[in-house]
Amino acid sequence: MQILITFFVLFFSFSLFAEWKENTWVAEYNEGIGSIASVNGLVTHGDRFYVRVIKSDTGSCELGELFFSFYTAKNNPDILNLNNQIVNVSFKDENLNGKILHPNEFLLGHRVIIWFGYNLLDELIELYKNKETLKLELLDTNEFQASKYFDILINEWSTNNFESAIYEAKELCKSN
């Protein structure tokens, strides 16, 4: 558990000091987190889509771990109890599940990370190749009412420079 908390503290500090380009994927390396490619949100600018490149035991950097940050000003204090809550989302016109991680107070509201699991980097590049944006919508279900906690349920992220940023993050992963 301590490793997970440390990861997210570093993850948030990484995201606060990274040099970003508007609506353009960038790749960066942080000693505590590793190699990440990310882009700002088009609806809620501070929300980011992150792909953390995972280095295997053999030194291969072929796997990406997907995260989305979501900010809400709804100020439902129960959001702090949502760690590991499964949330249904519509992403790329598919209904999928994500997991809420590390809800915390942030600015005038709260921020969560939605973890989306792992994908091979080449598969991600192929999946997103012909898309201008990637849209994610948090959905209300019988099991979890996203609208109780989030004031804005939709965000989109540009795919501008996605492929190049993923390859750059992969190279950063290999060299560190």
Contacts in CASP RR format, 6 or more apart in sequence:
PFRMAT RR
TARGET T0000
AUTHOR 0000-0000-0000
METHOD contacts of the structure
MODEL  1
MQILITFFVLFFSFSLFAEWKENTWVAEYNEGIGSIASVNGLVTHGDRFY
VRVIKSDTGSCELGELFFSFYTAKNNPDILNLNNQIVNVSFKDENLNGKI
LHPNEFLLGHRVIIWFGYNLLDELIELYKNKETLKLELLDTNEFQASKYF
DILINEWSTNNFESAIYEAKELCKSN
4 101 0 8 1.000
4 102 0 8 1.000
5 102 0 8 1.000
7 33 0 8 1.000
8 101 0 8 1.000
8 102 0 8 1.000
8 113 0 8 1.000
10 30 0 8 1.000
10 32 0 8 1.000
10 33 0 8 1.000
11 33 0 8 1.000
11 50 0 8 1.000
11 67 0 8 1.000
11 113 0 8 1.000
14 28 0 8 1.000
14 30 0 8 1.000
14 32 0 8 1.000
14 33 0 8 1.000
14 36 0 8 1.000
15 38 0 8 1.000
15 48 0 8 1.000
15 50 0 8 1.000
15 69 0 8 1.000
18 26 0 8 1.000
18 28 0 8 1.000
18 30 0 8 1.000
18 38 0 8 1.000
19 26 0 8 1.000
19 28 0 8 1.000
20 26 0 8 1.000
20 38 0 8 1.000
20 39 0 8 1.000
20 40 0 8 1.000
21 161 0 8 1.000
22 40 0 8 1.000
23 39 0 8 1.000
23 40 0 8 1.000
23 41 0 8 1.000
23 42 0 8 1.000
23 158 0 8 1.000
23 160 0 8 1.000
24 39 0 8 1.000
24 158 0 8 1.000
24 160 0 8 1.000
24 161 0 8 1.000
25 37 0 8 1.000
25 38 0 8 1.000
25 39 0 8 1.000
25 158 0 8 1.000
25 159 0 8 1.000
25 160 0 8 1.000
25 161 0 8 1.000
25 162 0 8 1.000
25 164 0 8 1.000
25 165 0 8 1.000
25 166 0 8 1.000
26 37 0 8 1.000
26 38 0 8 1.000
26 39 0 8 1.000
26 161 0 8 1.000
26 165 0 8 1.000
27 35 0 8 1.000
27 36 0 8 1.000
27 37 0 8 1.000
27 165 0 8 1.000
27 166 0 8 1.000
27 168 0 8 1.000
27 169 0 8 1.000
27 172 0 8 1.000
28 35 0 8 1.000
28 36 0 8 1.000
28 38 0 8 1.000
28 169 0 8 1.000
28 172 0 8 1.000
29 35 0 8 1.000
29 36 0 8 1.000
29 169 0 8 1.000
29 172 0 8 1.000
29 173 0 8 1.000
29 176 0 8 1.000
30 36 0 8 1.000
31 176 0 8 1.000
33 52 0 8 1.000
34 52 0 8 1.000
34 53 0 8 1.000
34 55 0 8 1.000
34 172 0 8 1.000
34 173 0 8 1.000
34 176 0 8 1.000
35 52 0 8 1.000
35 53 0 8 1.000
35 55 0 8 1.000
35 61 0 8 1.000
35 169 0 8 1.000
35 170 0 8 1.000
35 172 0 8 1.000
35 173 0 8 1.000
35 176 0 8 1.000
36 50 0 8 1.000
36 51 0 8 1.000
36 52 0 8 1.000
36 53 0 8 1.000
36 169 0 8 1.000
37 50 0 8 1.000
37 51 0 8 1.000
37 53 0 8 1.000
37 162 0 8 1.000
37 165 0 8 1.000
37 166 0 8 1.000
37 168 0 8 1.000
37 169 0 8 1.000
38 48 0 8 1.000
38 49 0 8 1.000
38 50 0 8 1.000
38 51 0 8 1.000
38 165 0 8 1.000
39 48 0 8 1.000
39 49 0 8 1.000
39 157 0 8 1.000
39 158 0 8 1.000
39 160 0 8 1.000
39 162 0 8 1.000
39 165 0 8 1.000
40 46 0 8 1.000
40 47 0 8 1.000
40 48 0 8 1.000
40 157 0 8 1.000
41 47 0 8 1.000
41 48 0 8 1.000
41 49 0 8 1.000
41 155 0 8 1.000
41 156 0 8 1.000
41 157 0 8 1.000
41 158 0 8 1.000
42 133 0 8 1.000
42 155 0 8 1.000
42 156 0 8 1.000
42 157 0 8 1.000
42 158 0 8 1.000
43 152 0 8 1.000
43 154 0 8 1.000
43 155 0 8 1.000
43 156 0 8 1.000
44 70 0 8 1.000
44 71 0 8 1.000
44 152 0 8 1.000
44 155 0 8 1.000
46 69 0 8 1.000
46 71 0 8 1.000
47 68 0 8 1.000
47 69 0 8 1.000
47 70 0 8 1.000
47 71 0 8 1.000
47 155 0 8 1.000
48 68 0 8 1.000
48 69 0 8 1.000
48 157 0 8 1.000
49 66 0 8 1.000
49 67 0 8 1.000
49 68 0 8 1.000
49 134 0 8 1.000
49 157 0 8 1.000
50 66 0 8 1.000
50 67 0 8 1.000
50 68 0 8 1.000
50 69 0 8 1.000
51 64 0 8 1.000
51 65 0 8 1.000
51 66 0 8 1.000
51 67 0 8 1.000
51 121 0 8 1.000
51 124 0 8 1.000
51 166 0 8 1.000
51 169 0 8 1.000
52 64 0 8 1.000
52 65 0 8 1.000
52 67 0 8 1.000
53 61 0 8 1.000
53 63 0 8 1.000
53 64 0 8 1.000
53 65 0 8 1.000
53 121 0 8 1.000
53 166 0 8 1.000
53 169 0 8 1.000
53 170 0 8 1.000
53 172 0 8 1.000
53 173 0 8 1.000
54 61 0 8 1.000
54 63 0 8 1.000
54 64 0 8 1.000
54 65 0 8 1.000
54 118 0 8 1.000
54 173 0 8 1.000
55 61 0 8 1.000
55 173 0 8 1.000
55 174 0 8 1.000
56 62 0 8 1.000
56 63 0 8 1.000
59 174 0 8 1.000
61 121 0 8 1.000
61 170 0 8 1.000
61 173 0 8 1.000
61 174 0 8 1.000
62 120 0 8 1.000
62 121 0 8 1.000
62 122 0 8 1.000
62 170 0 8 1.000
63 118 0 8 1.000
63 119 0 8 1.000
63 120 0 8 1.000
63 121 0 8 1.000
64 118 0 8 1.000
64 119 0 8 1.000
64 120 0 8 1.000
64 121 0 8 1.000
64 124 0 8 1.000
65 115 0 8 1.000
65 117 0 8 1.000
65 118 0 8 1.000
66 115 0 8 1.000
66 116 0 8 1.000
66 117 0 8 1.000
66 118 0 8 1.000
66 119 0 8 1.000
66 124 0 8 1.000
67 101 0 8 1.000
67 113 0 8 1.000
67 114 0 8 1.000
67 115 0 8 1.000
67 116 0 8 1.000
68 113 0 8 1.000
68 114 0 8 1.000
68 116 0 8 1.000
68 136 0 8 1.000
68 155 0 8 1.000
69 111 0 8 1.000
69 112 0 8 1.000
69 113 0 8 1.000
69 114 0 8 1.000
70 111 0 8 1.000
70 112 0 8 1.000
70 113 0 8 1.000
70 114 0 8 1.000
70 138 0 8 1.000
70 150 0 8 1.000
70 155 0 8 1.000
71 106 0 8 1.000
71 107 0 8 1.000
71 109 0 8 1.000
71 110 0 8 1.000
71 111 0 8 1.000
72 79 0 8 1.000
72 109 0 8 1.000
72 110 0 8 1.000
72 111 0 8 1.000
72 112 0 8 1.000
72 149 0 8 1.000
72 150 0 8 1.000
72 151 0 8 1.000
72 152 0 8 1.000
73 108 0 8 1.000
73 109 0 8 1.000
73 151 0 8 1.000
74 109 0 8 1.000
74 110 0 8 1.000
74 148 0 8 1.000
74 149 0 8 1.000
74 150 0 8 1.000
74 151 0 8 1.000
75 108 0 8 1.000
75 109 0 8 1.000
75 110 0 8 1.000
76 110 0 8 1.000
76 148 0 8 1.000
76 149 0 8 1.000
78 148 0 8 1.000
78 149 0 8 1.000
79 103 0 8 1.000
79 110 0 8 1.000
79 112 0 8 1.000
79 149 0 8 1.000
80 103 0 8 1.000
80 104 0 8 1.000
80 105 0 8 1.000
80 110 0 8 1.000
81 103 0 8 1.000
82 100 0 8 1.000
82 103 0 8 1.000
82 112 0 8 1.000
82 149 0 8 1.000
83 100 0 8 1.000
83 101 0 8 1.000
83 102 0 8 1.000
83 103 0 8 1.000
84 99 0 8 1.000
84 100 0 8 1.000
84 101 0 8 1.000
85 99 0 8 1.000
85 100 0 8 1.000
85 144 0 8 1.000
86 97 0 8 1.000
86 98 0 8 1.000
86 99 0 8 1.000
86 100 0 8 1.000
86 143 0 8 1.000
86 144 0 8 1.000
87 97 0 8 1.000
87 98 0 8 1.000
87 99 0 8 1.000
87 100 0 8 1.000
87 114 0 8 1.000
87 138 0 8 1.000
87 139 0 8 1.000
87 144 0 8 1.000
87 146 0 8 1.000
88 95 0 8 1.000
88 96 0 8 1.000
88 97 0 8 1.000
88 98 0 8 1.000
88 138 0 8 1.000
88 139 0 8 1.000
88 141 0 8 1.000
88 143 0 8 1.000
88 144 0 8 1.000
88 146 0 8 1.000
89 95 0 8 1.000
89 96 0 8 1.000
89 97 0 8 1.000
89 98 0 8 1.000
89 114 0 8 1.000
89 136 0 8 1.000
89 137 0 8 1.000
89 138 0 8 1.000
89 139 0 8 1.000
90 96 0 8 1.000
90 135 0 8 1.000
90 136 0 8 1.000
90 137 0 8 1.000
90 139 0 8 1.000
91 116 0 8 1.000
91 134 0 8 1.000
91 135 0 8 1.000
91 136 0 8 1.000
91 137 0 8 1.000
92 127 0 8 1.000
92 131 0 8 1.000
92 134 0 8 1.000
92 135 0 8 1.000
95 139 0 8 1.000
96 116 0 8 1.000
98 114 0 8 1.000
98 115 0 8 1.000
98 116 0 8 1.000
98 117 0 8 1.000
99 114 0 8 1.000
99 115 0 8 1.000
100 112 0 8 1.000
100 113 0 8 1.000
100 114 0 8 1.000
100 115 0 8 1.000
101 112 0 8 1.000
101 113 0 8 1.000
101 114 0 8 1.000
101 115 0 8 1.000
102 112 0 8 1.000
102 113 0 8 1.000
103 110 0 8 1.000
103 111 0 8 1.000
103 112 0 8 1.000
104 110 0 8 1.000
104 111 0 8 1.000
104 112 0 8 1.000
105 111 0 8 1.000
110 149 0 8 1.000
119 127 0 8 1.000
121 166 0 8 1.000
121 170 0 8 1.000
124 166 0 8 1.000
125 162 0 8 1.000
125 163 0 8 1.000
125 166 0 8 1.000
128 134 0 8 1.000
128 159 0 8 1.000
128 162 0 8 1.000
129 163 0 8 1.000
131 159 0 8 1.000
132 158 0 8 1.000
132 159 0 8 1.000
133 156 0 8 1.000
133 157 0 8 1.000
133 158 0 8 1.000
133 159 0 8 1.000
134 156 0 8 1.000
134 157 0 8 1.000
134 159 0 8 1.000
135 154 0 8 1.000
135 155 0 8 1.000
135 156 0 8 1.000
136 154 0 8 1.000
136 155 0 8 1.000
136 156 0 8 1.000
136 157 0 8 1.000
137 153 0 8 1.000
137 154 0 8 1.000
138 146 0 8 1.000
138 147 0 8 1.000
138 150 0 8 1.000
138 153 0 8 1.000
138 154 0 8 1.000
139 146 0 8 1.000
139 153 0 8 1.000
140 146 0 8 1.000
140 147 0 8 1.000
146 153 0 8 1.000
147 153 0 8 1.000
END
